[in-house]
């Protein structure tokens, strides 16, 4: 059921947060294609790209792009680096009443951002994309990573008793009040991709799932190091599982 507050609060500005580290080859085309799609669909937007310690020309190129694309908001993470830290920095400054987290390498489809926007405007607090439901799909997903992905997501489904089967995918959409309601955000690395949706679910925000498509990056190197992330994913999952069963609703969304 939709929340009453969601029904009476139409969305006016969509923020997109994109972490980027050494993405000089693709970050500008990602931003330009996204901006074009949103402009054609008449969606007011800002695109926040957080440069997470790049050593290539990523920051320089973003500065140049900003000169003729005012919707772009380049930000530099000058503190400790990490995928989660970069996203949190973007979430700390976005000004929209809804936000999408998106990758810099064009693996996510800009048309799915439009679909997220329309679903949020139906009144949902969160919209989670899945590559593994009817209508979704993946292109050039390495078999080893795909196998680990399916095992990890099945573990999360069983642990939390939820139907969402693509929790680990970062590409998701939230109303602004959900982000505030999920704080404090703890994950400095890729485990933020599961912290946000699981906290939103456990804390009582309504959500839906839509099919999305994903394409493996065609340039650059993947930043996710699987062998470094297993224990971090497990930590955040168990942390939120303990909140679900032991916090007695202290952090749940309050009725309006």
C-alpha positions as CSV (number, residue, x, y, z in Angstrom):
1,X,0.0,0.0,0.0
2,X,1.2,3.5,-0.8
3,X,2.0,5.9,2.0
4,X,-0.4,8.8,2.3
5,X,2.5,11.3,2.3
6,X,3.7,9.8,-1.0
7,X,0.3,10.4,-2.6
8,X,0.1,14.1,-1.7
9,X,3.8,14.9,-2.4
10,X,4.5,15.0,-6.1
11,X,8.1,14.9,-7.2
12,X,9.7,18.0,-8.7
13,X,13.5,17.2,-9.1
14,X,15.4,14.0,-9.7
15,X,19.0,13.7,-8.5
16,X,21.4,11.1,-9.9
17,X,24.5,10.3,-7.9
18,X,27.3,8.7,-9.8
19,X,30.6,7.6,-8.1
20,X,33.6,7.8,-10.5
21,X,37.2,6.7,-10.1
22,X,39.5,6.7,-13.1
23,X,36.6,6.8,-15.6
24,X,38.0,9.3,-18.1
25,X,37.1,7.1,-21.0
26,X,33.4,6.9,-20.3
27,X,32.2,9.3,-17.6
28,X,31.4,12.2,-19.9
29,X,29.4,10.0,-22.4
30,X,27.5,8.5,-19.4
31,X,26.5,12.0,-18.2
32,X,25.7,13.3,-21.6
33,X,23.5,10.3,-22.6
34,X,21.7,10.4,-19.2
35,X,21.1,14.2,-19.5
36,X,19.8,13.9,-23.0
37,X,17.4,11.1,-22.1
38,X,16.0,13.0,-19.1
39,X,15.7,16.3,-21.0
40,X,13.8,14.5,-23.8
41,X,11.4,13.1,-21.3
42,X,11.0,16.4,-19.5
43,X,12.3,15.3,-16.2
44,X,14.0,18.1,-14.1
45,X,17.3,16.8,-12.8
46,X,20.7,17.2,-11.4
47,X,23.6,14.9,-12.0
48,X,26.1,14.6,-9.2
49,X,29.3,12.9,-10.1
50,X,31.7,12.2,-7.2
51,X,35.3,11.9,-8.2
52,X,36.6,9.3,-5.8
53,X,40.4,10.0,-6.0
54,X,40.9,9.6,-9.7
55,X,44.5,9.7,-11.0
56,X,43.5,10.2,-14.6
57,X,41.7,13.1,-16.3
58,X,38.3,12.3,-14.8
59,X,38.1,15.5,-12.8
60,X,39.4,17.7,-15.5
61,X,36.9,16.4,-18.0
62,X,34.0,16.9,-15.6
63,X,35.0,20.5,-15.2
64,X,35.0,21.0,-18.9
65,X,31.7,19.3,-19.3
66,X,30.1,21.4,-16.6
67,X,30.7,24.6,-18.7
68,X,28.0,23.7,-21.1
69,X,25.9,21.3,-18.9
70,X,24.6,23.3,-15.9
71,X,22.7,20.2,-14.5
72,X,26.1,18.6,-13.8
73,X,27.4,18.9,-10.3
74,X,31.0,17.6,-10.0
75,X,32.2,16.9,-6.5
76,X,35.6,15.7,-5.3
77,X,36.0,13.2,-2.5
78,X,39.1,14.5,-0.8
79,X,38.8,12.3,2.3
80,X,39.1,8.6,2.6
81,X,38.2,6.9,-0.7
82,X,35.8,4.0,-1.3
83,X,32.7,3.4,-3.4
84,X,30.3,3.7,-0.5
85,X,32.0,6.9,0.8
86,X,31.7,8.5,-2.6
87,X,28.0,7.7,-2.9
88,X,27.4,8.9,0.7
89,X,29.1,12.2,-0.2
90,X,26.7,12.6,-3.1
91,X,23.7,11.7,-0.9
92,X,24.8,14.3,1.6
93,X,24.4,17.1,-0.9
94,X,21.7,16.2,-3.4
95,X,18.8,18.6,-3.6
96,X,16.1,16.6,-5.4
97,X,13.1,15.0,-3.7
98,X,14.2,11.7,-5.3
99,X,17.6,10.1,-6.0
100,X,19.0,7.4,-8.2
101,X,22.4,5.8,-7.7
102,X,24.0,4.9,-11.0
103,X,27.3,3.7,-12.3
104,X,29.7,5.8,-14.3
105,X,30.6,3.1,-16.9
106,X,27.3,3.1,-18.8
107,X,26.5,-0.4,-17.6
108,X,23.1,1.0,-16.4
109,X,20.5,2.1,-19.0
110,X,19.4,5.7,-18.9
111,X,15.9,4.7,-20.0
112,X,15.6,2.7,-16.8
113,X,16.2,6.0,-14.9
114,X,13.1,7.4,-16.6
115,X,11.1,4.3,-15.6
116,X,12.3,4.7,-12.0
117,X,11.0,8.3,-12.0
118,X,7.6,7.3,-13.2
119,X,7.3,4.5,-10.6
120,X,8.3,6.8,-7.8
121,X,5.6,9.2,-8.9
122,X,3.1,6.5,-8.5
123,X,3.8,6.8,-4.8
124,X,6.4,4.3,-4.0
125,X,9.2,5.1,-1.5
126,X,11.7,2.9,-3.3
127,X,12.0,1.3,-6.7
128,X,14.5,-1.5,-7.0
129,X,15.6,-2.7,-10.4
130,X,16.3,-6.4,-11.0
131,X,18.2,-7.9,-13.9
132,X,16.9,-11.3,-13.1
133,X,13.1,-11.0,-13.5
134,X,11.0,-11.3,-16.7
135,X,11.9,-8.3,-18.9
136,X,15.3,-7.8,-17.4
137,X,18.6,-9.0,-18.6
138,X,22.4,-8.9,-18.5
139,X,24.9,-8.6,-21.4
140,X,28.5,-10.0,-21.2
141,X,28.3,-10.8,-17.5
142,X,31.3,-13.0,-16.6
143,X,30.1,-16.5,-15.6
144,X,32.1,-16.6,-12.3
145,X,30.8,-13.2,-11.1
146,X,27.3,-14.2,-12.2
147,X,27.4,-17.4,-10.2
148,X,28.6,-15.5,-7.1
149,X,26.0,-12.9,-7.6
150,X,23.1,-15.4,-7.7
151,X,24.4,-17.2,-4.6
152,X,24.8,-14.0,-2.6
153,X,21.4,-12.7,-3.6
154,X,19.8,-16.0,-2.7
155,X,21.4,-15.9,0.7
156,X,20.0,-12.4,1.3
157,X,16.5,-13.5,0.1
158,X,16.5,-16.4,2.6
159,X,18.0,-14.4,5.4
160,X,15.5,-11.5,5.2
161,X,12.5,-13.4,3.7
162,X,12.1,-11.0,0.8
163,X,11.2,-11.5,-2.8
164,X,13.9,-9.0,-4.1
165,X,16.4,-11.1,-6.1
166,X,19.0,-8.4,-7.1
167,X,19.7,-6.6,-3.8
168,X,23.5,-6.3,-4.6
169,X,22.9,-4.2,-7.7
170,X,23.6,-0.5,-6.9
171,X,21.2,0.9,-9.5
172,X,18.1,1.8,-7.5
173,X,15.9,4.8,-6.8
174,X,14.6,6.3,-3.5
175,X,12.6,9.2,-2.3
176,X,14.7,11.7,-0.4
177,X,13.0,10.9,2.9
178,X,14.1,7.3,2.6
179,X,17.7,8.3,2.4
180,X,17.3,10.3,5.6
181,X,15.4,7.5,7.2
182,X,18.2,5.0,6.5
183,X,20.9,7.0,8.2
184,X,23.5,6.6,9.6
185,X,25.0,4.9,6.5
186,X,27.9,2.7,7.5
187,X,29.3,1.1,4.5
188,X,32.5,2.6,3.0
189,X,32.7,0.2,0.1
190,X,30.5,-1.7,-2.3
191,X,28.5,-3.1,0.6
192,X,26.5,0.2,0.6
193,X,24.7,-1.4,-2.3
194,X,23.0,-3.8,0.1
195,X,22.8,-1.5,3.1
196,X,20.5,1.0,1.5
197,X,17.8,-1.3,0.1
198,X,17.8,-3.6,3.1
199,X,17.6,-0.8,5.6
200,X,14.7,0.7,3.6
201,X,12.9,-2.6,3.6
202,X,13.5,-3.3,7.3
203,X,12.6,0.2,8.3
204,X,9.2,0.0,6.7
205,X,9.4,1.9,3.5
206,X,7.2,0.6,0.6
207,X,8.9,-0.6,-2.5
208,X,8.4,-2.3,-5.8
209,X,10.6,-4.1,-8.4
210,X,10.9,-3.4,-12.1
211,X,13.0,-5.2,-14.7
212,X,16.2,-3.5,-15.8
213,X,19.0,-4.2,-18.2
214,X,22.7,-4.2,-17.5
215,X,25.8,-4.3,-19.8
216,X,29.3,-5.2,-18.7
217,X,31.6,-2.2,-19.0
218,X,33.2,-1.9,-22.4
219,X,36.1,0.3,-21.3
220,X,38.2,0.6,-18.2
221,X,38.6,-1.8,-15.2
222,X,35.9,-3.0,-12.8
223,X,36.5,-1.5,-9.3
224,X,34.8,-4.3,-7.3
225,X,37.3,-6.7,-5.8
226,X,35.2,-9.8,-4.9
227,X,37.8,-11.4,-2.5
228,X,37.9,-8.1,-0.5
229,X,34.1,-7.7,-0.2
230,X,32.7,-11.0,1.1
231,X,33.1,-10.3,4.8
232,X,32.0,-6.7,4.3
233,X,28.7,-7.8,2.7
234,X,28.2,-10.4,5.4
235,X,28.8,-7.8,8.1
236,X,26.3,-5.3,6.8
237,X,23.7,-8.0,6.2
238,X,24.0,-9.4,9.7
239,X,24.0,-5.9,11.2
240,X,20.7,-5.1,9.5
241,X,19.3,-8.5,10.3
242,X,20.0,-7.8,14.0
243,X,18.2,-4.5,13.7
244,X,15.2,-6.2,12.1
245,X,14.8,-8.7,15.0
246,X,16.3,-6.9,18.0
247,X,15.7,-3.1,17.6
248,X,12.0,-3.4,18.4
249,X,11.1,-0.9,15.7
250,X,13.2,1.9,17.0
251,X,14.3,2.9,13.5
252,X,11.2,2.2,11.5
253,X,9.4,4.8,9.4
254,X,7.0,6.7,11.5
255,X,3.4,7.1,10.3
256,X,2.7,10.6,9.0
